Amino acid sequence: MRNLIAQNTFNLRPGGQFSNITSTLSFESLVSGLITLVLVVAALVFFFMLILGGLKWIISGGDKAQTEAARNQITAALIGLVVVFAAWAIAQVVGSLFGIDIFNLTLPNLF
């Protein structure tokens, strides 16, 4: 057991096993990662809004106002999912037409 714990240690000192992370971290990778993160988080938020709207509809018990509020939430969540998917699709089309892969961005060196 002691050997298993000893094998899972990390060298965090400069020049250790994580020293190459900063050399691979660049502006392009940050922008690409941020765009991907925003799309994934937005899709998850709208998906959970859709689930919550469905639960509200089930729990409404036939109350017209609560059913209408749940229906509006479901509609907003579906529109949000369509917008997120459309943004992803547009990025893919732009990438294939112009050769710019926004999810794996590489910028030319200016200097």
N, C-alpha and C positions, 0 to 999 in steps of 0.2 A: 504494500500500500504506500509506503514511504517513497518508493521509486516512482510510482505513478504521479505523486504530487510533485516530486522533484523535476520530472520531465515537462511539466506544464508551467515553468517559470519563464519570464520574459526579461530580456536585457534591454532596459530603457535608457541606458547611458548613451551619450553621443558616440556615434560610430557603432552602436549595437545593431541588433537585427531589425529595428524599426527606423534606422537612420535614412533609408532610401525612400521613405514616404514623402519627405519634403522635396526630394529631387524629382519625384513624379507628379507632385502637386503643382498645377499651373492654373493660370487664369481660364484657359479653355476648358479644363476639366471641371473647374468650379462652376462655370456657367452651364455646362452640359449637365452636371449633376444637379444643379439648382432647378433647371428646367424640368428634368425628369422627376425630381422630388415634388415639384409643384403639381405636375400632372397627376402623379400617383396619389398625392394627398387629396387633391380636388376630386378625383374619381372616387376615392374611399369615402370622403365626406358626403358626396351626393348619393352614393350607394346606401350609406347608413341613414340619410334623410329619407330615402325611398322606403327602407325597412321600417323606420319610425312612423312614417305616414301610413303604411299598411297596418301597423299595430294600432295606431290611433283610430283608424277606420273600424277595425275589429272591435276595439274597446268602446267605441262611441255609443253602442247600444241603440242605434236608430235615431239618436238625437240629430236633427237636421243641421244645426249649426256646427256641431263637432264633425259630422260627416263631411260637410262642405270644407271645413278647415283641413281635414285629413286629405281630401281630394286635391285641394290647392297645394298642399305640401308634396304630394306625390307628383303632381304636374310640374312643380318647380324642380324637384329632384330629377325627373326625367329630362327636362330641358337642360339642366346642368350637366347631366351625363352626356347628352347629345353635344353640348358645346365643348366639353373636354375631349370627347372622341373626335369631333370635327377639328379641333386644334391639333391633335395628334396626327390626324389624316392629312391636314394641310402641311404640317411639318414634313411628313413622309413624301408628299407630292413635290414640295419645293426641293427636298433633298434629292429626289430622283431626276427632276428636271434640270436643276442648276448644279448638282453635285455638291450641295452643302448639307452635310449630315449634322443637324443641330443637336442631336443626341450624342454625337461623338465629334465635337467641334475641334477643328484645327485652324488656327489663324496663321497667316504668313508673317514671317519676321519683318518688322519695319526697319530695324536698325542693323 
